Amino acid sequence: MTKPIDLGGSLAVPGTPMTLNRMGYGAMQLAGPQVWGPPRDMDGAVAVLREAIAAGVNHIDTSDFYGPHVTNQIIRQALHPYPDGLVIVTKVGARRGTDKSWLPALSPQELADAAHDNLRNLGLDVLDVVNLRVGSVMGPSEGSIEEPLTALADLKRKGLIRHIGLSNVTPAQLAEAQRIAEIVCVQNLYNLAHRNDDRFIEDLAAQGIPYVPFFPLGGFTPLQSSKLDSAAASLEATPMQVALAWLLQRSPNILLIPGTSSVGHLRENLEAATLRLPAEVVAELDRIGAGTPQ
């Protein structure tokens, strides 16, 4: 039987009853290639989710546009009825084209439809947290998010959503959103090599708002660095484990959602939460994001 492990401690989310273990699970990779259609191994996908819960994960990140619909249906098959304390965070604001493209879907009707799709496929009456996904495929872009955020706030008032978060946003967009609704988390691109949000993370920490890094499709690949490889070898860990441990040590308001479709890789990711990086290793890794030779 799987034993729960230390998942990097926990983080209480201000303004909510939620206390999340800092190492969660991102469900994107449960769908088929290019996050489209069913997985090659449905039994394996179900097993990964059940292993995550058995290990102590209480925070799953998903979206109904993964698949589309497939990932949420797998989560429901594997875990419903959901265990007490499990928080499922989903995203709206995008849809999939028939050519497998990722398209914006930010009108009030599209957001309402997305919320209902998530509810139906997850088998829920209310969504714990819904992140409004904005910006472009390449990253955040400035511009007002008042209209879609107001639409989400309306869904919250109707009882379909408990809490609202943001994904792929700028500090100015967060400030605009906070004038409309309470924001309980921000999910942006960030890792050892992509450090544009350094100051944003610090500002969020001062407000007690969790920051959830996401990575490009494929995880940390192609994050290739001799410094990362050297640190991993010295600590008898994998480069991915070191990169995840660095994020956990970067700031106490960071929550992680690494994804995988492999039970073995899942366990390896979760064990990264037990890895403590010495100060000299952290200093060396910090140089990756500073533009120094790798």
KOLGUBA-393642 format. One record per residue (C-alpha): x, y, z. Coordinates in steps of 0.001 Angstrom, whole numbers. Layout:
BEGIN
site u->X&v->Y&w->Z
...
//
This chain:
BEGIN
site u->0&v->0&w->0
site u->1306&v->3435&w->-915
site u->2371&v->5513&w->2073
site u->1877&v->9293&w->2067
site u->5132&v->11211&w->1854
site u->6241&v->14691&w->2849
site u->4956&v->16876&w->32
site u->6835&v->20026&w->970
site u->4545&v->21076&w->3788
site u->1194&v->22757&w->3275
site u->-112&v->26189&w->2402
site u->-3319&v->27712&w->3741
site u->-5051&v->29729&w->1027
site u->-6203&v->33065&w->2522
site u->-9915&v->33774&w->2342
site u->-10768&v->30095&w->1839
site u->-10996&v->26931&w->3965
site u->-8402&v->25274&w->1723
site u->-5065&v->23979&w->2999
site u->-3079&v->22478&w->137
site u->-24&v->20274&w->213
site u->2591&v->22188&w->-1757
site u->3208&v->19359&w->-4199
site u->100&v->18771&w->-6284
site u->-573&v->17088&w->-9605
site u->-1225&v->18540&w->-13065
site u->-3529&v->16394&w->-15188
site u->-2729&v->17707&w->-18680
site u->-584&v->14711&w->-19626
site u->-3404&v->12244&w->-18956
site u->-4903&v->12982&w->-22388
site u->-3511&v->11622&w->-25640
site u->-684&v->13118&w->-27736
site u->-894&v->16923&w->-28100
site u->-3403&v->16867&w->-25204
site u->-5979&v->15475&w->-27629
site u->-8182&v->12421&w->-27392
site u->-7896&v->9485&w->-25010
site u->-4602&v->8252&w->-23563
site u->-2840&v->5242&w->-25008
site u->-3165&v->3546&w->-21610
site u->-6435&v->4341&w->-19842
site u->-5748&v->1975&w->-16947
site u->-2360&v->3638&w->-16459
site u->-3950&v->7100&w->-16360
site u->-6412&v->5968&w->-13697
site u->-3582&v->4371&w->-11720
site u->-1542&v->7598&w->-11718
site u->-4416&v->9578&w->-10219
site u->-5102&v->6995&w->-7546
site u->-1410&v->6788&w->-6684
site u->-1247&v->10577&w->-6333
site u->-4110&v->10598&w->-3841
site u->-2652&v->7652&w->-1928
site u->660&v->9534&w->-1653
site u->-1078&v->12546&w->-80
site u->-1731&v->14866&w->-3035
site u->-4806&v->16994&w->-2306
site u->-4608&v->19469&w->-5217
site u->-5272&v->18457&w->-8834
site u->-5016&v->20961&w->-11687
site u->-7068&v->20261&w->-14797
site u->-9270&v->21788&w->-17504
site u->-12091&v->20564&w->-19669
site u->-10206&v->21787&w->-22735
site u->-7636&v->19040&w->-22078
site u->-8702&v->16325&w->-24457
site u->-11110&v->18096&w->-24759
site u->-13261&v->16614&w->-21979
site u->-11071&v->13501&w->-21725
site u->-8925&v->14479&w->-18749
site u->-11851&v->15462&w->-16552
site u->-13659&v->12256&w->-17449
site u->-10604&v->10237&w->-16387
site u->-10421&v->12134&w->-13096
site u->-14071&v->11329&w->-12448
site u->-13597&v->7667&w->-13347
site u->-10556&v->7331&w->-11100
site u->-11552&v->9343&w->-8039
site u->-15314&v->9973&w->-7852
site u->-16751&v->10148&w->-5224
site u->-13895&v->12461&w->-4336
site u->-12080&v->12148&w->-1008
site u->-12620&v->14816&w->1619
site u->-10110&v->17640&w->1330
site u->-9310&v->17128&w->-2357
site u->-9272&v->20445&w->-4235
site u->-9777&v->20298&w->-7997
site u->-8666&v->23462&w->-9782
site u->-9781&v->23932&w->-13360
site u->-9257&v->26546&w->-16079
site u->-11530&v->28324&w->-18526
site u->-10832&v->30870&w->-21243
site u->-9674&v->28602&w->-24069
site u->-11064&v->25942&w->-26371
site u->-9654&v->23445&w->-28832
site u->-10054&v->23814&w->-32566
site u->-10751&v->20789&w->-34741
site u->-7134&v->21051&w->-35913
site u->-6005&v->20631&w->-32261
site u->-5180&v->24345&w->-31982
site u->-5636&v->26354&w->-28768
site u->-8091&v->29204&w->-29236
site u->-9334&v->31946&w->-26892
site u->-12848&v->31493&w->-25494
site u->-13473&v->34482&w->-23263
site u->-17001&v->35640&w->-24020
site u->-19513&v->35390&w->-21142
site u->-21365&v->32576&w->-22942
site u->-18161&v->30632&w->-23646
site u->-17101&v->30944&w->-20012
site u->-20513&v->29795&w->-18771
site u->-20446&v->26844&w->-21179
site u->-16943&v->25933&w->-20011
site u->-17982&v->26007&w->-16366
site u->-20905&v->23681&w->-17087
site u->-18635&v->21365&w->-19122
site u->-16242&v->21116&w->-16179
site u->-19082&v->20459&w->-13737
site u->-20613&v->17748&w->-15920
site u->-17416&v->15900&w->-16777
site u->-15992&v->16070&w->-13248
site u->-19315&v->15080&w->-11705
site u->-19491&v->18115&w->-9434
site u->-22219&v->20517&w->-8345
site u->-19746&v->23361&w->-7740
site u->-16148&v->23980&w->-8849
site u->-13599&v->24579&w->-6063
site u->-11365&v->26988&w->-7996
site u->-11637&v->28231&w->-11570
site u->-8647&v->29983&w->-13121
site u->-9355&v->32487&w->-15868
site u->-6808&v->31749&w->-18586
site u->-5908&v->34820&w->-20667
site u->-2889&v->36070&w->-22611
site u->-1381&v->34372&w->-25634
site u->235&v->31008&w->-26199
site u->3628&v->32680&w->-25756
site u->2773&v->34306&w->-22423
site u->808&v->37139&w->-20803
site u->-162&v->40194&w->-22804
site u->-1400&v->43446&w->-21328
site u->-5039&v->44349&w->-21787
site u->-8204&v->44593&w->-19752
site u->-9689&v->41383&w->-18403
site u->-12707&v->43120&w->-16860
site u->-15328&v->41516&w->-19100
site u->-14343&v->37843&w->-18637
site u->-13527&v->38318&w->-14952
site u->-16930&v->39921&w->-14382
site u->-18543&v->36944&w->-16113
site u->-16701&v->34543&w->-13793
site u->-17685&v->36595&w->-10765
site u->-21293&v->36240&w->-11898
site u->-20919&v->32454&w->-12068
site u->-19526&v->32577&w->-8541
site u->-22562&v->34552&w->-7351
site u->-24786&v->31901&w->-8941
site u->-23044&v->29217&w->-6873
site u->-21253&v->27382&w->-9682
site u->-17770&v->28476&w->-8517
site u->-16377&v->28819&w->-4995
site u->-13145&v->30683&w->-5761
site u->-11505&v->32456&w->-8708
site u->-7874&v->32407&w->-9809
site u->-5930&v->33786&w->-12768
site u->-3631&v->32162&w->-15307
site u->-1131&v->33724&w->-17710
site u->-1565&v->37266&w->-16386
site u->441&v->40398&w->-15594
site u->567&v->42272&w->-12263
site u->-1628&v->45008&w->-13754
site u->-4256&v->42440&w->-14707
site u->-4187&v->40997&w->-11191
site u->-4777&v->44466&w->-9765
site u->-7695&v->44995&w->-12152
site u->-9164&v->41612&w->-11257
site u->-8914&v->42294&w->-7528
site u->-11204&v->45279&w->-7964
site u->-13870&v->42865&w->-9232
site u->-13409&v->39677&w->-7185
site u->-11134&v->38049&w->-4629
site u->-8303&v->36216&w->-6402
site u->-7013&v->33120&w->-4597
site u->-4117&v->32079&w->-6870
site u->-2049&v->33021&w->-9923
site u->-772&v->30409&w->-12374
site u->1969&v->31589&w->-14767
site u->4926&v->30241&w->-16702
site u->7934&v->30069&w->-14403
site u->10918&v->27775&w->-13858
site u->14685&v->27885&w->-13482
site u->15187&v->29297&w->-16959
site u->12071&v->31508&w->-17195
site u->12288&v->34024&w->-14382
site u->10233&v->36986&w->-15583
site u->7887&v->36662&w->-12610
site u->10516&v->36936&w->-9861
site u->9165&v->40232&w->-8535
site u->5548&v->39198&w->-9161
site u->6054&v->36128&w->-6948
site u->7388&v->38315&w->-4149
site u->4440&v->40707&w->-4433
site u->2000&v->37797&w->-4328
site u->3765&v->36306&w->-1319
site u->3365&v->39620&w->509
site u->-393&v->39375&w->-175
site u->-545&v->35712&w->844
site u->-1618&v->34627&w->-2654
site u->-341&v->31252&w->-3899
site u->1691&v->31203&w->-7106
site u->1470&v->28059&w->-9245
site u->4154&v->27719&w->-11935
site u->3188&v->25977&w->-15133
site u->5596&v->24774&w->-17766
site u->5474&v->24529&w->-21560
site u->4097&v->21326&w->-23046
site u->6537&v->18575&w->-22217
site u->7394&v->19849&w->-18757
site u->10940&v->21091&w->-18229
site u->12090&v->19840&w->-21614
site u->13967&v->21473&w->-23310
site u->15437&v->22892&w->-20094
site u->18941&v->21520&w->-20619
site u->21649&v->22858&w->-18362
site u->25041&v->21562&w->-17289
site u->24535&v->23362&w->-13969
site u->21277&v->21528&w->-13373
site u->22813&v->18202&w->-14378
site u->25799&v->18798&w->-12085
site u->23586&v->19706&w->-9143
site u->21485&v->16600&w->-9701
site u->24534&v->14354&w->-9810
site u->25951&v->15843&w->-6612
site u->22654&v->15276&w->-4778
site u->21997&v->11832&w->-6280
site u->18733&v->13123&w->-7712
site u->17294&v->13674&w->-11177
site u->17427&v->17071&w->-12910
site u->13621&v->17278&w->-12696
site u->13708&v->16652&w->-8942
site u->16276&v->19395&w->-8459
site u->14275&v->21830&w->-10615
site u->11134&v->21100&w->-8592
site u->12984&v->21392&w->-5285
site u->14399&v->24744&w->-6400
site u->10861&v->26007&w->-7010
site u->9695&v->24880&w->-3569
site u->12622&v->26681&w->-1954
site u->12188&v->29752&w->-4156
site u->9224&v->31101&w->-2158
site u->6850&v->29678&w->469
site u->3775&v->30710&w->-1550
site u->4668&v->28455&w->-4489
site u->2483&v->25398&w->-5138
site u->3621&v->22836&w->-7713
site u->1559&v->20809&w->-10189
site u->4024&v->18609&w->-12111
site u->2254&v->16232&w->-14454
site u->2992&v->12774&w->-15763
site u->1204&v->9702&w->-17081
site u->3635&v->7316&w->-15336
site u->3238&v->6059&w->-11764
site u->7012&v->5758&w->-11409
site u->7608&v->9289&w->-12646
site u->4837&v->10571&w->-10377
site u->6529&v->9107&w->-7322
site u->9844&v->10564&w->-8443
site u->8282&v->14027&w->-8798
site u->6633&v->13863&w->-5385
site u->9858&v->12788&w->-3707
site u->11436&v->16033&w->-4928
site u->9597&v->17693&w->-2038
site u->11926&v->15922&w->403
site u->15066&v->17229&w->-1324
site u->16807&v->20153&w->368
site u->19182&v->22130&w->-1821
site u->22291&v->23535&w->-104
site u->22771&v->27292&w->-394
site u->25704&v->26917&w->-2754
site u->23634&v->24742&w->-5101
site u->20786&v->27266&w->-5066
site u->23219&v->30056&w->-5881
site u->24594&v->28104&w->-8824
site u->21133&v->27258&w->-10126
site u->20046&v->30881&w->-9802
site u->22634&v->31751&w->-12422
site u->20675&v->29728&w->-15028
site u->17935&v->32332&w->-15069
site u->20423&v->35192&w->-14976
site u->21554&v->34631&w->-18531
site u->24987&v->33211&w->-17648
site u->26472&v->30377&w->-19728
site u->24929&v->27004&w->-18929
//
